[in-house]
Amino acid sequence: VEIIGETLETGTTIEYKLDYEIFKNGIALDDKSTRKRLMELASLNAGLAIHYTNEKVKQNVTYYFKDGIAGLVNNMVETKPKLFDEIFHFNGEYTYNLSKLDKNGKIVESDEEDTILCEVAFIYTDESEQSGKIKAFANNINTYEGGTQLTGLKNIIKTKMNEYALQKKLTKKPVELMYWLDGLYAVVSVKISNPEFESQTKIKLNNLEAQDAVEKVVGDYFDKLFKDKSKQPILDAIAQHAIRVKEAEEAARRA
């Protein structure tokens, strides 16, 4: 880098030229995919503004989400009928002991600790047909095939909502996971120090501690919801929706 003087501006400019011996069909920028990714990054980092300019198509867009991933969930739902108006949005931390190998090659816990940041937002829709979508992220990377953070979210929603439904006598036996996922639109995001991905394309997170983190943070949040009388009508609506979907499917199967 050659120093040429002082400036009040900061930033990085990257220019690239493709090697036609490798990219024989060209490498035109996918404008739609680029804008989608920038929208995700802005929502995963609440308060961050990303300005996107495409001079080729004369487009100038700014992505900014004050409410973080709640804005991404709202974007996923679009105009679909909602089961309730409020998007549940919360975050928390999970601290755990790091493990290491002893001289015999056995895994033991050390005195060192690490912390996982966890953020979740979700809402339910009330559509006539089966629906729902969950997006999972690890360190801002969209793990398209999910992974441990997604498993943790599904497990704890099933556990806690069954706990609530049984306690309120809305059902006599636990409801299967697939019915709790019907109509659920959610985003789960974890920030983890040493992520372990399934492949170099990072389509799936493998850290078991990420599952523990999500289950702990979401579980604690649901425990608070159960004690909040103002939220009980919403919890009732979620439980009744899952039970209604299950009963409708069973009736169709019998028919």
Secondary structure, 3 states (H helix, E strand, C coil): CCCCCCCCCCCCCCCCCCCCCCCCCCCCCCHHHHHHHHHHHHHHCCCCEEEEEECCCCEEEEEECCCCHHHHHHHHHCCCCECCCCCEEEEEEEEEEEEEECCCCCEEEEEEEEEEEEEEEEEEECCCCCCCEEEEEECCEECCCCEHHHHHHHHHHHHHHHHHHHHCCCCCCCCCHHHHHCCEEEEEEEECCCCCECCCCCCCECCHHHHHHHHHHHHHHHHHHHHCHHHHHHHHHHHHHHHHHHHHHHHHHHC
